[in-house]
């Protein structure tokens, strides 16, 4: 049961970082800002390696990037599969 909680916590952190990436892509704060700069770099370092392969397979349609939605769907499937294996 503890492993299930750890898996859920890790995926929750991933979802929060993915949501932060989405918000940051809309707002576009300066990467040189003393507060936002480190946040942008950390979120980008974690999320971009996951989204870039999806973006290569599915480029933006009409200027809209659907790769975060695909990442959420894939992460949910992976999360459920891992939890089912642990139970």
N, C-alpha and C positions, 0 to 999 in steps of 0.2 A: 504494500500500500504506500510505503514511503517513496518507492521508485516512481509510482504513478504520480504522486504529488510533485516530485522533482521534474518529471517529464512535462507535466502541465505548467509548472512555473517557467521552465525554459521556453516552451512554446508561447506562453503569455508574454514573456520578454520579447520574443521575436515579433509577435503581433504588434506590440507597442512601438517597437523600432520601425516596423514596416509602416505603421500609421504615421509616425513622425516623419519618415521619408516622404510619404505622400504629401503631408502638410508643407514640409520644407520645399518640395518641388513646386507648390503653388505660390508660396510666399517669396521664395528666393532671397533669403537674407544674405548679406555679404559674408563670404567665407573668411574674410579678414577681421570681422568683428570679434572683439575679445570674448564675448559670451557665446555667440552663435557659431563661431568658427570651429571650436573643438567639438561641438555637438554635431555639426555637419560632417566633420571628418569621421567621427566614430560611427554615426549612422550609415554613412556611405561605405565605410570599410566593412560593415557587417552585412548590409542589405544589397549593395551593388553586385557582389559576386553571385548572389542568388538570382537577382533580377536580370542580369546581363544575358545569360543563356536563354531565358524566356524571351527577352527582347529580340534576340537574334532569330528565334523561331517564329515570333509573332511581332512584327514591327508595329509601331503606333498606327492606328486607323483614324484618319481624319484629325490628326493631331492629338488623339487621346491614347494614352499608354495604359493598356489593359494588363500589363505584366504583374502589377501588384495583386489584382484580382485572381489571376491564375496562381500566383504564389500562395495566396491565402487558401485557395481550394486544395492545392497540392499539400500544403502544410497541414490542413485539417485531416486529409486522408492519411497522411503519414502519422500524425498524432494519434488518430484512432487505431491505426494498425499497431503502433508501438504499445499503446495502452492495452489492446486486446492480447498482445503477446505476453505482457507482464502479468495479466490476471490469470 
